[in-house]
Amino acid sequence: MSPLRRPRSWPALCAALAFFCAFGALAQDDREPLPSWRETPTRAAILDFVARVSDPASDDFVPQDARVAVFDNDGNLWAEQPMYFQVLFAVDRLRALAEEDPTLRRQPPFSDVLTGGPAALAGLDEAALLKLVLATHTGLDSAAFQALVADWAASATHPRFGERFTDLTYAPMRELVDYLGNNGFTCYIVSGGGVAFMRAWAPAAYGIPPERIIGSRFQLVYQPDDAGGQLRRMPELAHINDGPGKPVGIQQAIGRRPIFASGNSDGDLEMLTWTTGGDGPRLGLLLHHTDGEREWAYDRESHVGRLDEALERAPDLGWAVVDMARDWARVFAFETPADTAREAAR
Amino acid sequence: MSPLRRPRSWPALCAALAFFCAFGALAQDDREPLPSWRETPTRAAILDFVARVSDPASDDFVPQDARVAVFDNDGNLWAEQPMYFQVLFAVDRLRALAEEDPTLRRQPPFSDVLTGGPAALAGLDEAALLKLVLATHTGLDSAAFQALVADWAASATHPRFGERFTDLTYAPMRELVDYLGNNGFTCYIVSGGGVAFMRAWAPAAYGIPPERIIGSRFQLVYQPDDAGGQLRRMPELAHINDGPGKPVGIQQAIGRRPIFASGNSDGDLEMLTWTTGGDGPRLGLLLHHTDGEREWAYDRESHVGRLDEALERAPDLGWAVVDMARDWARVFAFETPADTAREAAR
């Protein structure tokens, strides 16, 4: 008997309908998954992995709740040159703070940054950079901070492209996040950047909700008030979500070992190693910035997103290396159709 | 035209089907929501709140992604007498460790606990209790620890009831978690207990997945090995998820302010205050242990789950106080039908 003929109950009808809806959605997906990816072995490796783990008839089938995918953000989901965008936010925020408190103009390292702008950042050591971040990211309520970041993301523009920073997200990676989501994966951002900074704009940019964003954190302190209390951001790092901090951040937040990890720098080495070292089917994806024309070309010598050991170990560990110049037909959504056509012909 | 007549596309058909499925599910839910709750004002307040926030036509409608509900665990989703169950696990674990290392039998506070059993716990000060927890909860890999807890949860039994601890979960609260989930809420556990301890059994007990369990945490350290690395549990507390630590834990993990909070002790005061202090519709639920016959009766004088200030402030802050003896027709699922019938007649 056909499952749609004279259903005996709502559950039976719903099951039948769910089957046809799923079939319809699948047919639609299969028309052109990952359209901004060229038809290279990298794209094929992704499609093959997803097909294997999501097909209940496959030996490599993974139940939906274990299909956890983690993505680094800076240089992986959006660009990170000429400097991590969060640091560019810090410079803009410092300028606003100096309007209110001119004494900042006389205090190093703020004086250097206010005079030299982002270019001065290269001259700062780690302690000075931390001082800049603490001064611009802490000492206020969490909700107030996120509102400041949201305003910045809605208005500030990138020095090279003149586009908003949220338009510097990579079209192929946004498609990959959607594609995995459509195939039963739960996608998380796992970034060295600040979690509150990302939560202000990343949900709209990637369709990844705040509870699936993991990042570095400052200490928070609950302070009672007449409106139920505030969560004050304290000038003390509670967790650095980079390198060996990434598996730790994942375990604390998710409590499951991912089966898919995507990163672009040595800061993602431990996350990739931990993800792909588990039993069963696993995929590690390492993005190599090879396109100096459409984006930037950098790896071992870069002061941001340094990629050395991870690139060297990728072949042995079976990670798929994404060669941006070769594998991506389009980098940013704002590229004109002419750009994309020219690239597609390369 | 009827939406089911000659659908033009899969999406239209799916939308129509989704409507009927939702209608079917709703009709089924409405038959008897919260069957273990008596028909008291407390139950009515819950049903009214859920109806208001989930009806798109209501002035109090809350979009689904903002329908975040948080539940304390000990004494709120499962029992906590005569001592937090996690501490009873620690005692059992200490006994196993003493088999391997008999020198523990001569070291206080372990010697006292090994001789006196759980009864000796009341005599321990905070430092001694922490020493017991560190010795039994840290120094091993995260996955290995969770396997130990899972084994314990599958076999250890409660001293009064002789049932497994996971059967000491409250039937009315499990129904409430399900009911909220069926109405578009996302439910989290937010407990002072250890997150890794809870993740070993709570997903099966409540249908709440590991990524929606927030608790106290030890420092984790990533240690590379040939299988992708381990996450070693270090003898240092990273976060105490109790009292003012609860709003902090929620903000770090979820990044949204809940609209529903449920707790049972002064350790839930800040979570309840923060949740219900926000704009728009909110509900705070405070469980008062008033049933010495079916469970335990305790509040201000209890050494576990002390309830004093929260109970005093509940009326002013508009929280619904659950009177266990009055509001619950059934406490545990293992109660016999005769128990339940006798209770229902009270």
Boltz contact constraints between the chains, C-beta under 6 A:
constraints:
  - contact:
      token1: [A, 10]
      token2: [B, 24]
      max_distance: 6.0
  - contact:
      token1: [A, 14]
      token2: [B, 21]
      max_distance: 6.0
  - contact:
      token1: [A, 17]
      token2: [B, 17]
      max_distance: 6.0
  - contact:
      token1: [A, 21]
      token2: [B, 14]
      max_distance: 6.0
  - contact:
      token1: [A, 24]
      token2: [B, 10]
      max_distance: 6.0
  - contact:
      token1: [A, 142]
      token2: [B, 251]
      max_distance: 6.0
  - contact:
      token1: [A, 199]
      token2: [B, 255]
      max_distance: 6.0
  - contact:
      token1: [A, 210]
      token2: [B, 255]
      max_distance: 6.0
  - contact:
      token1: [A, 210]
      token2: [B, 256]
      max_distance: 6.0
  - contact:
      token1: [A, 211]
      token2: [B, 254]
      max_distance: 6.0
  - contact:
      token1: [A, 211]
      token2: [B, 255]
      max_distance: 6.0
  - contact:
      token1: [A, 220]
      token2: [B, 248]
      max_distance: 6.0
  - contact:
      token1: [A, 220]
      token2: [B, 251]
      max_distance: 6.0
  - contact:
      token1: [A, 222]
      token2: [B, 244]
      max_distance: 6.0
  - contact:
      token1: [A, 222]
      token2: [B, 247]
      max_distance: 6.0
  - contact:
      token1: [A, 222]
      token2: [B, 248]
      max_distance: 6.0
  - contact:
      token1: [A, 222]
      token2: [B, 270]
      max_distance: 6.0
  - contact:
      token1: [A, 227]
      token2: [B, 277]
      max_distance: 6.0
  - contact:
      token1: [A, 228]
      token2: [B, 273]
      max_distance: 6.0
  - contact:
      token1: [A, 228]
      token2: [B, 274]
      max_distance: 6.0
  - contact:
      token1: [A, 228]
      token2: [B, 277]
      max_distance: 6.0
  - contact:
      token1: [A, 228]
      token2: [B, 278]
      max_distance: 6.0
  - contact:
      token1: [A, 229]
      token2: [B, 274]
      max_distance: 6.0
  - contact:
      token1: [A, 231]
      token2: [B, 251]
      max_distance: 6.0
  - contact:
      token1: [A, 244]
      token2: [B, 222]
      max_distance: 6.0
  - contact:
      token1: [A, 247]
      token2: [B, 222]
      max_distance: 6.0
  - contact:
      token1: [A, 248]
      token2: [B, 220]
      max_distance: 6.0
  - contact:
      token1: [A, 248]
      token2: [B, 222]
      max_distance: 6.0
  - contact:
      token1: [A, 251]
      token2: [B, 142]
      max_distance: 6.0
  - contact:
      token1: [A, 251]
      token2: [B, 220]
      max_distance: 6.0
  - contact:
      token1: [A, 251]
      token2: [B, 231]
      max_distance: 6.0
  - contact:
      token1: [A, 254]
      token2: [B, 211]
      max_distance: 6.0
  - contact:
      token1: [A, 255]
      token2: [B, 199]
      max_distance: 6.0
  - contact:
      token1: [A, 255]
      token2: [B, 210]
      max_distance: 6.0
  - contact:
      token1: [A, 255]
      token2: [B, 211]
      max_distance: 6.0
  - contact:
      token1: [A, 256]
      token2: [B, 210]
      max_distance: 6.0
  - contact:
      token1: [A, 270]
      token2: [B, 222]
      max_distance: 6.0
  - contact:
      token1: [A, 273]
      token2: [B, 228]
      max_distance: 6.0
  - contact:
      token1: [A, 274]
      token2: [B, 228]
      max_distance: 6.0
  - contact:
      token1: [A, 274]
      token2: [B, 229]
      max_distance: 6.0
  - contact:
      token1: [A, 277]
      token2: [B, 227]
      max_distance: 6.0
  - contact:
      token1: [A, 277]
      token2: [B, 228]
      max_distance: 6.0
  - contact:
      token1: [A, 278]
      token2: [B, 228]
      max_distance: 6.0
